[in-house]
């Protein structure tokens, strides 16, 4: 019988071996990730699932500012949701999301994430709403549309009502802005 353990930790409390395991899990789950993409999962809270001491699941929430309706919303942005391929569809993703959603609901005005088609099922089943409006990024050159992300963004409203048909603009960062 396997021993499953879930942990929650801030990036500051992750040792190098755990960070290396997170990177390896993400590389396996997503067919490789850039250094910038990996960097984007750091700096916040991590939900980790271990089986017999080996990392089999990871997700994190980092703070971002998203612009919507003339407001800059303090947003808990979900990053790096990955479960080892032979351990998917066993509830690990939902367990990690439950931890991160509690953090989002307690500390942010809005939750947001970008989802793959496969991942979207998990998020919608948990009450995340598809963003149906246009998406943009506040780049160093001004606001720039990100049409490739339209239809792949989800939000979890917390304290601030949002119009999911309006424009949503994210803050700038290296790598994938969403």
C-alpha positions as CSV (number, residue, x, y, z in Angstrom):
1,X,0.0,0.0,0.0
2,X,1.4,3.4,-1.0
3,X,1.7,6.3,1.4
4,X,0.2,9.5,-0.1
5,X,1.2,12.8,1.6
6,X,0.1,16.3,0.7
7,X,2.2,19.3,1.8
8,X,1.8,23.0,1.4
9,X,4.9,25.2,1.4
10,X,6.0,28.7,0.4
11,X,8.8,28.8,-2.3
12,X,11.2,30.0,0.4
13,X,10.7,26.7,2.3
14,X,11.4,24.4,-0.7
15,X,14.8,22.8,-0.7
16,X,16.8,22.4,-4.0
17,X,15.8,18.7,-4.4
18,X,12.1,19.6,-4.2
19,X,12.5,22.4,-6.7
20,X,14.4,20.0,-9.0
21,X,11.6,17.5,-8.7
22,X,9.0,20.1,-9.5
23,X,10.9,21.1,-12.6
24,X,11.2,17.5,-13.7
25,X,7.5,16.8,-13.1
26,X,6.6,19.9,-15.2
27,X,9.0,18.9,-18.0
28,X,7.4,15.5,-18.1
29,X,3.8,16.8,-18.0
30,X,4.2,19.6,-20.5
31,X,6.9,18.2,-22.8
32,X,9.5,20.5,-21.4
33,X,9.2,24.0,-20.0
34,X,11.4,27.1,-20.4
35,X,13.4,28.6,-17.5
36,X,11.0,31.5,-17.6
37,X,8.0,29.2,-17.4
38,X,9.5,27.4,-14.4
39,X,10.4,30.7,-12.8
40,X,6.7,31.8,-13.0
41,X,5.6,29.0,-10.7
42,X,7.9,30.3,-7.9
43,X,7.4,33.0,-5.4
44,X,4.1,31.9,-3.8
45,X,2.5,28.9,-2.1
46,X,2.9,25.3,-3.5
47,X,0.6,22.3,-3.0
48,X,2.6,19.2,-3.4
49,X,1.6,15.5,-3.5
50,X,4.1,12.8,-2.7
51,X,3.7,9.0,-3.0
52,X,6.1,7.0,-1.0
53,X,8.3,10.1,-0.8
54,X,8.3,10.8,-4.6
55,X,6.7,14.0,-5.9
56,X,3.7,13.1,-8.1
57,X,1.8,16.3,-8.1
58,X,2.4,20.1,-8.0
59,X,0.5,23.3,-8.2
60,X,1.2,26.8,-7.0
61,X,-0.5,30.1,-6.5
62,X,1.5,33.4,-7.1
63,X,0.3,37.0,-6.7
64,X,-0.3,39.0,-9.9
65,X,-2.3,42.1,-10.8
66,X,-5.0,41.7,-13.4
67,X,-6.7,44.8,-14.9
68,X,-10.5,44.6,-15.4
69,X,-13.2,47.2,-15.4
70,X,-10.8,50.0,-14.6
71,X,-9.5,48.2,-11.5
72,X,-6.2,46.5,-10.7
73,X,-7.2,43.3,-8.9
74,X,-4.9,41.5,-6.5
75,X,-5.1,38.0,-8.1
76,X,-4.0,34.6,-7.0
77,X,-2.8,33.1,-10.2
78,X,-2.6,29.3,-10.4
79,X,0.6,28.0,-12.0
80,X,2.3,24.7,-12.8
81,X,-0.6,22.3,-12.2
82,X,0.9,18.9,-13.0
83,X,0.3,15.3,-11.9
84,X,2.6,12.4,-13.0
85,X,1.0,10.7,-16.0
86,X,0.4,7.4,-14.3
87,X,-1.3,9.1,-11.3
88,X,-3.8,11.3,-13.1
89,X,-7.6,11.0,-12.6
90,X,-7.1,9.8,-9.0
91,X,-8.1,13.1,-7.3
92,X,-4.7,14.6,-6.8
93,X,-5.4,17.6,-9.0
94,X,-8.6,18.3,-7.1
95,X,-6.9,18.0,-3.7
96,X,-4.2,20.4,-4.7
97,X,-6.7,22.9,-6.1
98,X,-8.7,22.7,-2.9
99,X,-5.7,23.9,-1.0
100,X,-4.9,26.7,-3.4
101,X,-8.5,27.8,-3.7
102,X,-8.6,28.3,0.1
103,X,-5.5,30.5,-0.3
104,X,-7.1,32.4,-3.1
105,X,-10.4,32.9,-1.3
106,X,-8.6,34.1,1.9
107,X,-6.0,36.4,0.4
108,X,-7.0,37.7,-3.1
109,X,-9.8,39.6,-4.9
110,X,-9.8,37.1,-7.8
111,X,-8.4,33.7,-8.8
112,X,-7.2,33.2,-12.4
113,X,-5.4,30.6,-14.5
114,X,-4.7,29.5,-18.0
115,X,-5.9,25.9,-18.8
116,X,-5.4,23.3,-21.4
117,X,-8.5,21.5,-22.8
118,X,-7.8,18.5,-20.6
119,X,-7.3,20.7,-17.5
120,X,-10.4,22.8,-18.1
121,X,-12.6,20.0,-17.0
122,X,-11.1,20.0,-13.6
123,X,-11.4,23.7,-13.1
124,X,-15.0,24.0,-14.4
125,X,-16.0,21.2,-12.1
126,X,-14.7,23.2,-9.2
127,X,-16.6,26.4,-10.1
128,X,-14.0,28.3,-12.1
129,X,-15.6,30.3,-14.9
130,X,-14.4,30.6,-18.4
131,X,-13.3,34.1,-19.3
132,X,-15.3,34.8,-22.5
133,X,-14.0,38.3,-23.2
134,X,-10.8,39.4,-24.9
135,X,-7.5,39.0,-23.1
136,X,-4.5,41.3,-23.2
137,X,-1.2,42.0,-21.5
138,X,0.2,45.3,-20.1
139,X,3.5,45.1,-22.0
140,X,6.4,47.6,-21.8
141,X,5.0,49.0,-25.0
142,X,1.4,49.3,-23.7
143,X,-1.6,47.1,-23.7
144,X,-1.3,44.3,-26.3
145,X,-4.0,41.7,-27.2
146,X,-3.3,38.1,-26.5
147,X,-5.9,36.4,-28.8
148,X,-4.1,33.0,-28.5
149,X,-5.3,32.9,-24.8
150,X,-8.9,33.7,-25.5
151,X,-11.0,30.8,-24.5
152,X,-8.3,29.3,-22.3
153,X,-8.5,31.6,-19.2
154,X,-10.6,30.9,-16.1
155,X,-11.4,33.0,-13.1
156,X,-12.6,32.4,-9.6
157,X,-14.3,35.6,-8.4
158,X,-13.8,36.1,-4.7
159,X,-14.7,39.6,-3.4
160,X,-14.9,41.6,-6.6
161,X,-17.6,40.9,-9.1
162,X,-16.3,40.6,-12.7
163,X,-17.9,40.7,-16.1
164,X,-16.5,37.6,-17.8
165,X,-17.3,39.1,-21.2
166,X,-15.2,42.2,-20.6
167,X,-11.5,42.7,-21.2
168,X,-9.0,41.1,-18.9
169,X,-5.4,42.3,-18.9
170,X,-2.5,40.7,-17.1
171,X,0.7,42.2,-15.8
172,X,3.9,41.7,-17.8
173,X,6.4,39.0,-17.0
174,X,9.1,37.0,-18.9
175,X,8.0,33.9,-20.8
176,X,4.3,33.1,-21.2
177,X,2.5,36.2,-19.9
178,X,-0.6,34.1,-19.1
